[in-house]
Amino acid sequence: MAGIAGYFGQAHAPQALQGMVRKLAHRGRDGEAFYNANPVFMGLRDKAVPASLQPIYSHDDSIVVLFIGEISNYAALRDDLTRKGMHFRADGVPELILHLYEAYGLNMTAHLRGRFVFAVHDALKDFVFIARDRLGQEPLYFTTTQSGDFVFASEIKAILEHPSVQAVPDMRSVDAYLTMGYSPTPGSFFKGIRKLPAGHRVIWNPGLHVMIEPYWQWETYAQPDATLKTDADYMARFETLLQDAAAHSVQGLRQAGVRLNGSAEDTLVAAELKRQSAPVTESFSVGFDDGDAALLPGRDIAHKLGLRHHEIICTPPDMEKLPELIWANDEPVAHSSVLTSYLLMQHAAVHVDGVVSGGAAENFLAGSVQQEIYLNTTRGKGVSAWIFRNALGIMPLSWLQKQYDNGGKLGEQCRDRLIGFLSEIGRPAPLMHKYSFLMPGFTAREKNRFYGDALSPFMETFIDAQRDPEGWSGAIGSLVAVQKDHGLQDNVLMPLDKASALTSLPLRLPFADHTMAEFLIGLPDHLRFSQGRGKVLLRRQLKKVMPDAPEITHKAAALPMFKFMSTRLMREMIETCLSEPSVKKRGLFKPEGIRALIQQSREGDILCLHQVFTLMMLELWFRIYVDREKGWISR
């Protein structure tokens, strides 16, 4: 694990750069390195590589590199560069990056496989070149100050240490979060601070010219591979890619563990690693203290694979960690997996030196709850959607509960939301407008009831700006395109990275390997979604290698929100954050609307519970980052 930070422009006291880099100490506890060459100031924290190896200089000192991340094809690239006459002084990735730049210039990223952020200062050409990996596994944020300084870092908290940067909330991002449950790229919760999109690079020069451009794009791979003619061809290619990505995922690990939450993707990755006799001996899953439903699949699979299995029980008192996790994530994240991911990584760090997970697969393969509901409903357009909408209005809630594999009680609020969604299906609205009805946040109609004067001008500014993606065919292809801009990198990869960084434990994701991603992006629709379910390709392959493998349901995997939100701890936290005086002081919402929502949530409606959780996380973020209120975190 590592973190990078720096700025280009006006020189500040040395403490400025030191403060930025040391704010990333949790990402690299073993050492730090600095590079000062006015007007370029950079540094890093690194766990795996001695700081003495960075920065790395060219033979004439004209090119300097700082690197964080993991390159899984390091050995092959080093051999290739050695054959080209490059001389390596040491064994390390930073020098590899240096020689790749010398050999290929800005096109060097085409040769890299892995997760990375690096900065190259070329003094002779008088510019700095920064790149982020293709899928966005390694985060990077940036801003430009009023004086023209370009400031960047792996985490926003480091950028805020720069003397010219202030923590000012961005209300457009707040509104987007209240719809999506996360802050979508390219914006952030901090005014003026943006995310460098995945697969992009920055080129900066002292003339204060900043150019941001993509070097890799999903659209390139949006169409099925013409060389693959049959389903058997696709299955064979997938099997080869999985073997390769799994093998790359354990490189450099002495003892690896696997996440086994009972999903098809976790099971498939674990089975492949065991087939390869990879150094994997431990497995981990998270359950809840309300029974074994969430634990049984992982337990059974671990037994079949001969793994030493660890079960982590998430209990209501663990919710006290939420403020610390908001600090770690820089922004609020409105889904409970931010907690369960952290608990798993924290426990695993005691036993292994890295965890491999099937995370990111469902984003390519239409496997999430929202994606499955959307596709099952939109594929029944017209009369069937009209019939279902009208049935929703008259059928008892117990019937509705049976229709959806969901982790909680579906109440009147859920019924109204689904009716609203079905009403939108036949209208000529952008996909994101329709899809937002299935997110656990707030629709425009609901925002009208809650938003106060300060937030109302920003209502739906994110959703209204969305356009249907071009070059993607059908509803399934369009849902994949939604993952391209923000769904995958902001809602999945970013929180996983922050949990990994906070525990100083590497997390490897074979389905986020770009060679695998390029294949999955162009997969034919019927291999993503069929007969009402997503992840078709995964399940076919899993049936081949483990025919009797159990699979967890969405309901069993979900945190029991009503039980957790009803505890004294959470009631007190909700009262502190969302009491009438607190709501009035913040000025974003109507107190009477929040009061009514909290009351509805106490009846157990899963949507209301998620909305209260979303609002509480937002208020905690304000208190930690904007108000700088003491007592919430230990740092």
Secondary structure, 3 states (H helix, E strand, C coil): CEEEEEEECCCCCHHHHHHHHHCCHHHCCCEEEEEEECCEEEEEEECCCCHHHCCEECCCCCEEEEEEEEECCHHHHHHHHHHCCCCCCCCCHHHHHHHHHHHHHHHHHHHCCEEEEEEEEECCCCEEEEEECCCCCCCCEEEECCCCCEEEECCHHHHCCCCCCCCCECHHHHHHHHHHCCCCCCCCCECCCEECCCCEEEEEECCCEEEEEECCCHHHHCCCCCCCCCHHHHHHHHHHHHHHHHHHHCCCCCCEEEECCCCHHHHHHHHHHHHCCCCEEEEEEEEECCCCCCCHHHHHHHHHHCCEEEEEEECHHHHHHHHHHHHHHCCCCCCCHHHHHHHHHHHHCCCCCCEECCCCHHHHCCCCHHHHHHHHHHCCCCHHHHHHHHHHHHCCHHHHHHHCCCCCECCHHHHHHHHHHHHHHCCCCCHHHHHHHHCCCCCHHHHHHHECCCCHHHCCHHHHCCCCCCCCCHHHHHHHHHHHHHHHHHHHHHHHHHHHHHHCCCEECHHHCHHHHHHHHCCCHHHCCECCECCHHHHHHHHHHCCCCCCCCHHHHCCCHHHHHCCHHHHHHHHHHHCHHHHHHHCCECHHHHHHHHHHHCCCEHHHHHHHHHHHHHHHHHHHHHCCCCCCCCC
